[in-house]
Amino acid sequence: MKTYKNYIKFVDKNIKSIKPNSLIAITGATGSTGKALAYYLSYLKCNLILLVRDVKSGEALKNSLIKEYSNEVEVYYLDYSSKKSVDDIYEILISKKIDVFFNNAGIYHQPLKLVNNFDITFFVNFLMPAYLEEKLISVNQSLKIINTGSISYRYLRLNSNDLLKLKENNRTLRYANSKRLIMLYSLIKRKEGKNFLLAHPGISTTNLFNAKNKAYPKIFYIFITPIMKIIFMNPSKAALSLLKGVDVSNLDNTKWVGPRGLFHARGYPSIQDIKEGLLDEVNNTNLVGLVTNIVKEEINK
């Protein structure tokens, strides 16, 4: 709790357009940045729908938020690796008439594993969020949707001949591919006039690097993680960029929000340029067609 309150002055000074009593849904709400985001939004008098895989942790967070801020908080199970789970949440969200959908859930550095014939990283980080968002925006045109991107998108360019990366053994590149795709999808929707926004938390010591995820050998968590905690910023500060991403409403198609500073490792939020050819991919009609069609095909199954 103390770490969140260290940044309240920043919230008071810099977050201006988030309206009290807004109903905001957050995926990955019990993760390190998601939890911080939930606290900041509760402080701003928003009501929340926490979408989580660990309902017990979600309920604990809910009780803590209500005790501190007396806002309305609901908890629902969501697992992006299950299409049925996503369909169930869609029915709940359209009945709630949410104002903001915040897509913060994700997986990192996973071994290649197929889910419905897709790589699980592709499925969880891109396809299911885009599938859900496409359905939500079709019935609620005023909905504000914000996707959490990653600076790892710079590691590669999208390949229309290998969009799914089923032959890619490098786990980091498959993650980067999934994040570049959700970013491209966001820019495509923004170009269509939909209220899509993009933000990234920079490099922080999130739960993605927690030993329980078993993404790396044990030696990594013994020697590297402590160093990361010194070099990189804590999730409570990183979440400020995601909060500012929700706050910003009129970014053009070349911008997103993320931490300032070298390697985006320590700074406060700023509006930044999207680089590394992603803007060219938005204008690539063949690539855009492939990305949008794969989402539409999933909807029509």
ROLOTI-518185 format. One record per residue (C-alpha): residue in three letters; x, y, z. Coordinates in steps of 0.001 Angstrom, whole numbers, plus 524288, in hexadecimal, padded with zeros to 5 digits. Each point is the difference from the previous one (the first is absolute). Layout:
BEGIN
ALAXYZ;...
***
This chain:
BEGIN
MET800008000080000;LYS80AFD8094B80370;THR8066C7FEC27F2A8;TYR7F380804467F929;LYS7FE9480BD5808D0;ASN80DC5804537FC77;TYR7FAAE803A87F29A;ILE7F30A80644803A4;LYS805AC80DA37FE19;PHE803077FC617F1EB;VAL7F2257FAE47FE3B;ASP7FA1880C80805A3;LYS8084A808A97F745;ASN7FFE77F87B7F335;ILE7F3997F7CA7FECF;LYS7F50A8090F7FBDE;SER7F5D67F99A7F749;ILE7FC457F38380731;LYS7F25D8028680506;PRO7FB617FBD580D90;ASN7F6787F4857FFCA;SER8052C7FB347F2EE;LEU7FE997F1447FEEE;ILE80D167FA4C7FC04;ALA803277F1C17FD36;ILE80E137FBA780203;THR805917F3117FB53;GLY80B9E7FAD680787;ALA7FB7B8081380B90;THR8073B7F82180A50;GLY80D04801227F905;SER809E8809C2804FD;THR7FCBE80B2D7F6AB;GLY7F1A07FC637FF52;LYS7FEA8800BB80EBF;ALA8068D80D6080064;LEU7F72D804B17F51A;ALA7F41C7FB3F8079C;TYR8044F807D080BE5;TYR8024580C7B7F829;LEU7F2D37FEE97F93A;SER7F9447FD6580CF0;TYR8069480C16805A7;LEU7FA3C807717F464;LYS7F2817FB1D80441;CYS7FE127F67E7F4C7;ASN7F8497F3758014B;LEU807077F3C37FB9B;ILE7FDF67F2B37FA05;LEU80BE07F7B0802F6;LEU8021E7F5277F60E;VAL809467F5F880598;ARG804757F1E37FF6C;ASP801D97FF4780EBB;VAL7F2A2803628057C;LYS804837FE9A80E14;SER80A6A80A717FDEF;GLY7F60D808187F8A2;GLU7F69B7FFA480B6E;ALA80AD6803EA8095B;LEU8034C80BA27F749;LYS7F19E803837FF04;ASN7FE7D8002980ECA;SER80C2C8084A801A1;LEU7FB53809F47F5EE;ILE7F25380113805B0;LYS805708018380DBA;GLU8091680AF17FBB4;TYR7F7B28072E7F5E1;SER7F1DF7FB60801A4;ASN7FE6F7FE467F155;GLU7F88C7F52C7F924;VAL808787F4747FC0C;GLU7FC3B7F31A7F9AF;VAL8088D7F42F7FD36;TYR7FE717F6527F4DB;TYR808197F4CC7FB00;LEU806A6801E17F2D8;ASP80A017F72D7F9A3;TYR80467804747F283;SER804A07F2337FCE4;SER7F1B47FBB17FFF7;LYS7F6E0805447F591;LYS7F44B7FBBD80824;SER804F68084380B4C;VAL8013C80BA57F6DE;ASP7F23A7FDE47FAAD;ASP7FA9D7FF5380DCE;ILE8069480CD680399;TYR7FAE0806767F3AC;GLU7F20E7FD2F80443;ILE802B5805CA80D63;LEU806B980C347FAD7;ILE7F572803927F626;SER7F5E87FF1280AE0;LYS8080E8093780882;LYS801A580AEF7F5EA;ILE80E22802C88036F;ASP8068980CE67FC89;VAL80DF57FB047FEBB;PHE805BD7F2B27FCEF;PHE80E1D7FED580442;ASN8075B7F4687FA47;ASN80B7B7FD9980905;ALA800C57F11F800D8;GLY80AC77F8C37F8FD;ILE809CB7F4F380043;TYR80E97800917FD85;HIS80AEC7F6CA7FBFA;GLN7F7697F40E7FE4F;PRO804047F35C7F93B;LEU7F92E7FD6F7F32E;LYS7F2CD7F9F48031C;LEU7F41B7FF467F73D;VAL7F299804B580448;ASN7F5767FE817F59D;ASN80B207FE7E7F608;PHE8065280CD680414;ASP80C4C8024E807F9;ILE7FB898030580DD6;THR8079580CD780083;PHE7F973804747F35E;PHE7F2CF7FB44804F4;VAL800AD8065F80D83;ASN8072080CAD7FCDE;PHE7F9A0803247F307;LEU7F4FB7F7B87FAC1;MET7F6F57FEEB80BC8;PRO8016B80E548042C;ALA7FD7D8047E7F20D;TYR7F4A97F66B7FEBC;LEU7F9C48051C80C7B;GLU8027080E417FCAD;GLU7FA707FE757F254;LYS7F3747FA8C805AC;LEU7FF2B80A5780AA4;ILE8021280B7B7F6D7;SER7F5C87FAC77F691;VAL7F54C8020580A3C;ASN805D480BB080722;GLN805CC809CB7F678;SER80376809A980AC5;LEU808007F62F807BE;LYS80DFC80433802B4;ILE809667F49C7FE5D;ILE80E29800638043B;ASN809BE7F55B7FCE2;THR80CB67FE1C80742;GLY80AFF7FF3C7F628;SER80E5F7FD37801FF;ILE80CAE806027FB68;SER8039B7F2307FBCA;TYR7F813802C87F39E;ARG80C8A805EE7FAB7;TYR806C07F2DD7FF9C;LEU7F9E27FBD67F33B;ARG7F76F803637F46C;LEU7F3687F8AD7FD4C;ASN800DA7F5C17F562;SER7F3867FD9A7F859;ASN805267F2787FC5E;ASP802217FC3E80E3F;LEU7F67280833807B6;LEU7FDB57F57580A41;LYS80E837FD548026A;LEU7FD937F1678013F;LYS80DE27FD317FB60;GLU8066E809D880909;ASN8071F7F99880B68;ASN8045180CAB8066E;ARG7F62D8029680AE9;THR8033580E78800EE;LEU7FDBC801FA7F172;ARG7F2E07F916800AB;TYR7FC568091A80B2B;ALA804AF80BD47F843;ASN7F8287FB437F448;SER7F3987FEF28082F;LYS801EA80DA2805A1;ARG802DD805F47F2B8;LEU7F37F7F9D47FAF4;ILE7F7598057380ADF;MET8064680D3E7FDB2;LEU7FDA17FF247F15B;TYR7F1F17FBED80278;SER7FE3580BD2808EC;LEU8054C8092A7F5A1;ILE7F7437F9CE7F5B2;LYS7F4028025B80876;ARG8047B80DC080337;LYS8015D802AF7F173;GLU7F1E07FB7C7FE8D;GLY7FBF780A6D809B7;LYS7FE5F7F71280BC2;ASN804598049480D76;PHE80BF37F74980184;LEU80BD18042D807F1;LEU80D7E7FA5C80251;ALA809278008E80BA7;HIS80B7C7F84C80524;PRO805FE7FE8780D98;GLY80E0C800737FB4E;ILE8092A7F6AF806D4;SER7FBC77FCE980DC1;THR800C07F4BA8097C;THR7F2777FAA37FD3B;ASN7FAA97F28E80307;LEU804367FBB77F276;PHE80D707FE6780616;ASN7FB137F94680C37;ALA806317F2CB802D2;LYS7F2B07F96F800C1;ASN7FE58802097F15A;LYS80BE67F7507FD8F;ALA803468077E7F3A3;TYR80E987FF508029F;PRO809547F6B080700;LYS800BF8014280ED1;ILE80D2F806BA7FF27;PHE7F97280B7D7F921;TYR7F738802B680B9D;ILE80B2F7FE598099F;PHE809AE809377F97E;ILE7F9308082D7F584;THR7F3088038D8064C;PRO8064E8071E80BA4;ILE80810808207F672;MET7F3DF8031B7F810;LYS7F9468051380C3B;ILE80B1A809B4801B6;ILE80115804557F1CE;PHE7F1CB8001E7FBAE;MET7F4638070A805D8;ASN7F5D77F9EE808A1;PRO7F2A57FC3E7FA75;SER7F91280ABD8079C;LYS8077880A4D7F865;ALA7FF137F86D7F341;ALA7F12D7FF9F80173;LEU7FF9A80ED67FF44;SER802887FF117F162;LEU7F4747F6DD7FE87;LEU7F7A98094680804;LYS8043B80B6F7F78A;GLY7FCC17F7C97F428;VAL7F2037FF09804F4;ASP7FFF280E9A802C8;VAL8045D804217F25D;SER7F4E9800957F63A;ASN80524806737F3A7;LEU80CB17F96B7FBEE;ASP802A47FFBB7F182;ASN803917F3457F945;THR80EA3801CF801D8;LYS800298012380EDC;TRP7FED37F81880C63;VAL802B78020980E7E;GLY80B6C7FA7280799;PRO80AAC80337809E4;ARG80A7A809E87FC93;GLY80E6B7FD228013B;LEU80A887F6FD7FAE7;PHE7FA297F2B37FCB4;HIS7F33F804EB80623;ALA805437FABB80CC1;ARG7FD9F80ABA80A06;GLY7F7F880B467FAD5;TYR7F287805BE801B0;PRO7F6147FF3C7F4C9;SER8017B8077B7F363;ILE7F9C57FFCF7F28D;GLN809737F9187F6D8;ASP801987FCDB7F1A5;ILE7FCD67F2757FAFD;LYS80BB67FB967F802;GLU806B17F4BB7F940;GLY7F7627FE877F40E;LEU7F34D7FD588072D;LEU7F9EE80BF77F9BC;ASP803877FAA37F2A1;GLU7F9307F35580383;VAL7F37380773802FE;ASN80013804627F1C8;ASN8032B7F2727FAC7;THR7F2B37FBB57FAFC;ASN8042D7F1C97FEA3;LEU804D37FF3280DFB;VAL7F46D8078E80571;GLY7F6E07F6D07F8CA;LEU8069A7F413805DE;VAL7FF5F8056E80DD2;THR7F1D5804587FF50;ASN7FB9E7F3A37F916;ILE805E07F6FD80A2D;VAL7F81A8071D80A73;LYS7F38E7FFD57F7DE;GLU801B27F1987FD00;GLU801027FD3880E96;ILE7F36B8078A80243;ASN7F8EE7F8837F55C;LYS804107F26B804BB;
***
